């Protein structure tokens, strides 16, 4: 049984291209409902992995939430972006395998920033209180902590680029 990776992708580009992306995702959504299995766009040649499951279009914009097996399908999204000449920002997480990060595809360049094992070791879980302890503070959920750690990593990379 696969662990499910939660993904949220926001595409950016001109209106015509975004409508084409939406159409592609709507086709996959319809086929998924009919066939009861994950989907890939027809033009993806490598059919071994990267399937989209439980595809949902958010209201407004070109934002989709979906599931993948085990890890994000960044390679497939990159192929979609290249085909329709759009950019994207992908947020993903599969906490069971310590996968948490963001991928940004802009101007035909992919930047991936994700947490590493040592990042996950920076906080502790207290079973008795059902809380997480990080930097002298208790949290109800580890998602807030992970977001803090990811933002710090992003800021560190940005400051290195600007230096």
Long-range contacts (C-beta under 8 A, 24 or more apart in sequence): 2-69, 2-70, 3-69, 3-70, 3-94, 3-96, 3-97, 4-53, 4-67, 4-68, 4-69, 4-94, 5-67, 5-68, 5-69, 5-70, 5-71, 5-72, 5-92, 5-93, 5-94, 5-99, 6-65, 6-67, 6-92, 6-93, 6-94, 7-65, 7-66, 7-67, 7-68, 7-72, 7-73, 7-90, 7-91, 7-92, 8-63, 8-64, 8-65, 8-90, 8-91, 8-92, 9-63, 9-64, 9-66, 9-77, 9-88, 9-89, 9-90, 9-91, 10-61, 10-62, 10-63, 10-88, 10-89, 11-62, 11-63, 11-81, 11-84, 11-86, 11-87, 11-88, 12-62, 12-86, 12-87, 12-88, 12-89, 13-84, 13-85, 13-86, 13-87, 14-85, 17-84, 17-85, 17-86, 18-62, 18-86, 20-84, 21-62, 21-80, 21-84, 21-86, 22-57, 22-62, 24-80, 24-84, 25-52, 25-55, 25-57, 25-64, 26-57, 28-52, 28-55, 29-55, 29-56, 29-57, 38-68, 38-69, 40-76, 41-76, 41-79, 41-80, 41-83, 43-79, 43-83, 44-76, 44-79, 46-75, 49-73, 50-75, 50-76, 52-76, 62-86, 70-94, 70-97, 71-97, 71-99, 72-99, 72-101, 72-103, 74-103, 74-110, 74-112, 77-103, 77-105, 78-105, 78-110, 81-105, 82-108, 93-143, 93-146, 95-142, 95-146, 100-146, 100-150, 101-150, 102-150, 102-154, 113-150, 113-153, 113-154, 113-157, 114-150, 115-146, 115-149, 115-150, 115-153, 119-146, 119-149, 119-153, 122-149
